[in-house]
Amino acid sequence: MELVSKQLTQKENLDVAHHNTILSQLLSLIPRHDFERLERKHSSGRQPRIFTRWSQFVCLA
């Protein structure tokens, strides 16, 4: 019985490890290629200093 409970605990740990975060689920609604297309269209020509525009968007989200 103890072996079965250990196996269930390991399976539960694996299930939890594969859940998406809420942020990940929200970002999946925004196609990355559409974001990059809009970025190219509305770009001011300046390169970002530290963060990419996508990274900055994720931080703000």
Secondary structure by P-SEA (a helix, b strand, c coil): caaaaaaaaaaaaaaaaacccaaaaaaaaccaaaaaaaaaaaccccccccccaaaaaaaac
